[in-house]
Amino acid sequence: MKRPHVIAVVPTLLTLGNAACGFGAITIAMKADSGIAPEQLLATAGMLIMAAMFFDMIDGSVARLTRQTSDFGAQLDSLCDAISFGVAPALLVVNSSYHYHPRVLWCLAVLFVLCVLLRLARFNVETGDNDSHTSFEGLPSPAAAGAVASFAIASPGFLRLTEAQMPERMQELGNWLITATSLCLPVLAIVLGCLMVSRIRYPHVFNLVFRGQRTFPHLIQLVFALVAIFAFHELAAPLIFLFFVLESPVRALLFDVVARRLQGIRAEAHEFLPPGR
């Protein structure tokens, strides 16, 4: 007789906490078009997405620490991620921009959700039990969702810069940041979607910081995060997430350019070498 699988209670509750935060973010984001303090509502939704990221970050570690990993937990994790890091940030994109037609925003949000689903399905299929969990192929969906949520969290700070008691330059900066966020966030969502389904390698930040070997690039990332927090305040979270999102593709592009250049130099040198050398 086949024995029933035992569900790991603590890791499962942490994973379900991820889904609960994602559902809360969706519920609050849907109220943002009511006209009642939309920036505060979207910021709250963004904070709930960040809370979902925390649950997603620790549930797998707790499962491995207690030796309670299972296929059930892996599948449940992806289902919860689809809610918290797919649907919830897509609604933030729809409700954070006023420069695009609603149908255009809806299409961009749908594309973001579809990329998240593709990313999660590929991760489930291609990740084995012996995976070292030190890096990911493609941008992780929590990081993509965090990048979107960080702008929603920063939006009340942008709005405070436009208040009458603020200096004129700060008011201009606040208005520019609000306009830039409205214009660029839907475009950023598409970029994030493309990076999620790409083959670019991204580091697993949690495992590298707490379990892996610390390297000089990791130290640079930590220093950048601390400088951003103390120097830019409202812009700190968006800058940190954008740095993580863009660092890997920029580095991959530079390595590709250098490799092509070296290959060209070797080909040119080979033409001038005498036969037999």
C-alpha positions in Angstrom: 0.0 0.0 0.0 1.3 3.4 -1.0 2.1 5.7 1.9 0.6 9.2 1.7 3.1 12.1 1.4 3.6 14.1 4.6 3.2 17.8 4.1 6.0 19.9 5.7 4.0 22.2 7.9 6.4 25.1 8.5 7.8 25.5 4.9 4.2 25.2 3.5 2.9 27.9 5.8 5.7 30.2 4.8 4.9 29.5 1.1 1.2 30.2 1.7 2.2 33.4 3.4 3.8 34.4 0.1 0.4 33.8 -1.6 -1.5 35.7 1.1 0.7 38.7 0.7 0.3 38.5 -3.1 -3.5 38.4 -2.8 -3.5 41.3 -0.4 -1.4 43.3 -2.9 -3.8 42.5 -5.7 -6.8 43.6 -3.6 -5.3 46.9 -2.5 -4.0 47.7 -6.0 -7.4 47.2 -7.5 -8.7 50.0 -5.2 -6.1 52.5 -6.5 -8.4 53.7 -9.2 -11.0 54.8 -6.7 -9.2 58.2 -6.4 -8.6 57.9 -2.6 -4.8 58.4 -2.0 -3.8 56.1 -4.9 -0.1 56.6 -4.2 -0.5 55.3 -0.6 -2.6 52.3 -1.8 0.0 51.4 -4.4 2.8 51.8 -1.9 1.0 49.5 0.5 0.6 46.9 -2.3 4.3 47.2 -3.1 5.2 46.6 0.5 3.0 43.4 0.5 4.9 42.2 -2.6 8.1 42.8 -0.7 6.7 40.8 2.2 5.9 38.0 -0.3 9.5 38.1 -1.4 10.6 37.6 2.2 8.4 34.5 2.5 9.6 33.2 -0.8 13.2 33.8 0.2 13.1 31.8 3.4 10.6 29.0 2.7 13.1 27.0 0.6 15.9 27.6 3.1 13.7 26.4 5.9 12.6 23.3 3.9 16.3 22.4 3.2 17.4 23.1 6.8 14.7 20.8 8.2 15.2 18.3 5.3 11.5 18.7 4.3 12.0 19.5 0.6 9.4 17.9 -1.7 7.9 18.1 -5.2 4.7 19.3 -3.5 6.5 22.3 -2.0 8.2 23.2 -5.3 5.0 23.2 -7.2 3.1 25.1 -4.5 5.9 27.7 -4.5 5.6 28.3 -8.2 1.8 28.6 -7.9 2.2 31.2 -5.1 4.9 33.0 -7.1 2.5 33.4 -10.1 0.1 35.3 -7.8 2.6 37.5 -5.9 5.2 38.1 -8.6 3.0 37.8 -11.7 -0.5 39.2 -11.2 0.2 41.6 -8.4 3.1 43.6 -10.0 1.1 43.6 -13.3 -1.7 45.4 -11.5 0.8 47.9 -10.1 1.9 48.6 -13.7 -1.7 49.2 -14.8 -2.5 51.5 -12.0 0.8 53.4 -11.8 0.8 54.9 -15.3 -1.5 57.6 -16.7 0.3 58.3 -20.0 -0.9 55.2 -21.9 -4.2 54.0 -23.1 -5.8 51.5 -20.7 -5.8 48.8 -23.4 -2.1 49.3 -24.0 -1.4 49.0 -20.3 -3.5 45.9 -20.1 -1.6 44.3 -23.0 1.8 45.1 -21.4 0.6 43.8 -18.1 -0.6 40.5 -19.7 2.8 40.1 -21.4 4.5 40.6 -18.1 2.3 37.9 -16.5 2.9 35.5 -19.4 6.7 35.9 -19.0 6.5 35.2 -15.3 4.5 32.0 -16.0 7.1 30.9 -18.6 9.9 31.7 -16.3 8.4 29.6 -13.4 7.5 26.7 -15.7 11.1 26.6 -17.1 12.6 26.8 -13.6 10.5 23.8 -12.4 11.5 21.7 -15.5 15.2 22.6 -15.6 16.1 22.7 -11.9 17.1 19.4 -10.4 17.4 18.2 -6.8 21.2 18.6 -7.0 21.2 22.2 -8.1 23.6 24.4 -6.1 21.1 27.3 -6.0 24.0 29.8 -6.5 22.6 31.3 -9.7 19.6 31.4 -11.9 19.2 31.3 -15.7 17.1 34.3 -16.5 16.0 37.1 -14.2 14.1 35.6 -11.1 10.5 36.6 -11.0 10.7 37.9 -7.4 13.4 40.4 -8.5 11.3 41.5 -11.5 8.3 42.0 -9.2 10.5 43.8 -6.6 11.7 46.2 -9.3 8.1 47.2 -10.1 7.1 47.3 -6.5 10.0 49.5 -5.5 8.7 52.3 -7.7 5.2 52.0 -6.2 6.8 52.2 -2.7 8.8 55.3 -3.7 5.8 57.1 -5.2 4.6 58.8 -1.9 8.1 60.1 -1.5 8.1 61.5 -5.0 4.7 63.2 -4.2 6.1 64.7 -1.0 8.8 66.4 -3.0 6.1 68.4 -4.9 4.6 69.9 -1.8 4.5 73.7 -1.6 6.9 74.0 1.4 9.6 72.2 -0.6 12.3 74.2 -2.5 11.4 74.9 -6.2 14.2 72.6 -7.4 12.9 69.7 -5.3 9.3 70.3 -6.6 10.6 70.1 -10.1 12.5 66.9 -9.3 9.4 65.4 -7.7 7.3 66.2 -10.8 9.9 64.8 -13.1 10.2 61.6 -11.1 6.4 61.1 -11.1 6.2 61.7 -14.9 9.2 59.5 -15.5 7.8 56.7 -13.5 4.4 56.9 -15.3 6.2 56.8 -18.7 8.9 54.2 -18.0 7.3 51.7 -15.7 5.3 49.9 -18.5 8.4 49.8 -20.7 10.4 48.5 -17.7 7.8 45.7 -17.3 8.5 44.5 -20.8 12.2 44.7 -20.3 11.8 42.7 -17.1 9.7 40.1 -19.0 12.3 39.7 -21.7 15.1 39.2 -19.1 13.0 36.6 -17.2 12.7 34.4 -20.3 16.3 35.0 -21.3 19.3 32.8 -20.7 21.4 35.4 -18.8 22.8 34.2 -15.5 21.8 36.0 -12.3 23.3 35.3 -8.9 21.2 33.9 -6.0 21.7 36.8 -3.7 20.4 35.2 -0.5 22.5 32.0 -0.8 25.6 33.9 -1.9 25.4 36.4 1.0 24.4 33.9 3.8 25.8 30.6 2.6 28.2 31.1 -0.3 31.6 32.6 -0.7 31.8 36.4 -0.5 33.6 37.9 -3.5 34.7 41.4 -4.5 31.7 41.9 -6.9 29.4 41.0 -4.0 31.1 43.6 -1.8 30.7 46.2 -4.6 26.9 45.4 -4.7 26.6 45.7 -0.9 28.4 49.1 -0.9 26.2 50.3 -3.8 23.1 49.4 -1.9 24.3 51.2 1.3 25.3 54.3 -0.6 21.9 54.3 -2.4 20.0 54.1 0.9 21.9 56.9 2.5 22.3 59.2 -0.5 19.1 58.9 -2.5 16.4 58.1 0.1 13.2 57.8 -2.0 15.2 56.5 -5.0 17.2 54.0 -3.0 14.9 50.9 -3.6 14.4 51.5 -7.3 18.1 52.1 -7.8 19.1 48.9 -5.9 16.6 46.8 -7.9 17.6 48.3 -11.2 21.3 47.7 -10.4 20.6 44.0 -9.8 18.3 43.7 -12.9 20.7 45.4 -15.3 24.2 44.4 -14.0 24.1 40.9 -15.3 22.9 41.7 -18.9 25.4 44.6 -19.1 28.2 42.4 -17.9 27.2 39.7 -20.4 27.1 42.2 -23.2 30.5 43.6 -22.3 32.0 40.1 -22.1 30.5 39.3 -25.5 31.9 42.4 -27.1 35.4 41.8 -25.6 35.3 38.1 -26.7 34.3 39.1 -30.3 37.0 41.7 -30.4 39.7 39.2 -29.2 38.5 36.7 -31.7 38.8 39.3 -34.5 42.3 40.2 -33.3 43.4 36.6 -33.3 42.0 36.1 -36.8 43.9 39.1 -38.1 47.1 38.0 -36.4 46.7 34.5 -37.9 46.6 36.0 -41.4 50.0 37.7 -40.9 51.7 34.6 -39.4 53.9 32.7 -41.9 52.8 29.2 -42.9 53.6 26.5 -40.4 53.8 28.9 -37.4 
